[in-house]
Amino acid sequence: MASITRIPRASSPTLRFARHYGEMVLVMLVGMLVFGLLESPFFSFGDLLSDAPAAGLAVMSLNMTVPMVAWMRWRGHGWAPTAEMAGAMIVPTLLVLIPLAAGAMTDGHALMGIQHILMFPAMLAVMLMRRREYSH
């Protein structure tokens, strides 16, 4: 007798958790795009990363964090989990400023790549700490 594999419903806690993670990534991408367009009349982000990498990394972090915070609040999350998620965006930025300040790495574009790579597991770690918050 063949067994039937049950397909999880969209309302399962695991799918809600994954959906929240995906929403956060999407909101961050939209934030980068929208804020990037708003900033473009005033400065070139690429030039900023080259000329003042610390400022460029901070701007990028804010461009992603501000809409993510707004989205989480709109979705009904409290200030504590929202602040933790914002920290998951800001801490990687602070970490990549260390090799920049030490002179070990000065390429703002490369540092931004590392910044982004670190943000994804940081967000996941915060979500796993409050699994119930993100899966109900």
N, C-alpha and C positions, 0 to 999 in steps of 0.2 A: 504494500500500500504506500503510495506516494505521500510524503508529508507536505503540508502547505506552510510556506514561510509567511508569517504575519508581517505585513507592512505597517510600520508605526504610524499612528494617526498624527496629524499636524498638531494636535493638542498634547502630545506626549511631552513630559518634562525635558527630555533630551533634545527634541526638536525645538522647543521654545528656547532652550539655552543656546543652541546653535543659531537660531534665528536672531536672537539678541546680539550675538557676536557679529553676525553678518550685517545687522543693522548698524552697529557701531563702526564697522569698517566702511560701509557705504556712506554714512554721515561724515566720517573723516575725509573721505575722498571728495565728497561734495563741498565740504568746507575748504579744502585745498583749492578746488576749482573756483568757487565763488569768491573767496577772499583774494585769491591770486588775481582774478579779474579786477576786483576793486582796487587792489594795490598797484596794478600795472601802470596807471597813469603817473604814479609817483616814483616808482623805482622798478628796476629789473631784478626779479628775484635771483636769477642766475648771477648777475653782477654782485648782488648783495652777498651771496654765498661765497663768491670769489674774493671780494674785497673785505668783507667783515663777516667771516663764517659764524661767529658766535651770535651775531644779530640775526643772520639768516636762519640759523637753527632755532632760535627763540621764536622768530616769526612763524616758521613752519609748525612748531609745536602749538602755538596759539591758534593758528589757522585750523588745526585739527581738533584742539581741545574745546574751544568755545562752542562750535556747533554740536559737539558730542555732549557737552554739559547741558545745553539747551534741549537736545533730543531726550536725554535721560529724564530731565525734569518734566518735560511734556508727557513722557510715557509713565509718569507717576513715581519715579524713584526718589527716595529721600536724599537729603544732603550728604549723609555719610557715605553711601555707596557711590554717589556722584563724585564726591571729592576723592574717593579712592580711585575711581576710574580716571579722573583728571590726573591724579598722581602717576598712574600707569603711563600717561603720555608725557608728563614732565620729567620724571626720574630718568628715563632713557636719554632725554635731551641733556640733563645735567651730567650723566655718565659720559656722553661723547664730548662734553666740554673739557673733561680731564685731560685726554691726550692732546687736545687743541691747546689748552693752557700750558701744558708741559712742552709743547713744541714737537711732540712725537708724531703728530698728524696735523697737517695744516690744510688739506684739501677739503673744503666745505662740502663739496658734492659727495665725496666718499663718506664723510662723517654723517651726512644726511641719510645715506643709504644704511649705515649702521644704526642710526637713530630709528629709522623706520623698522628695520629688522627686529630691534629690541622691543619696540612698542607692542608688537603682536603677542609675544609670549607674556609680556607684562600685563596686558589686558586680560588674557586668558587666566593668569594667576589670580588676578583680582576677582574675576568671575568665579573661579573655583573656590575661593575663600568664602564667597557668599552664594554658593550654588543655588540655594533655595530662592534667593532674590531674583536670580536670572532665569529660573526655570518654572516659575509659577505664572 
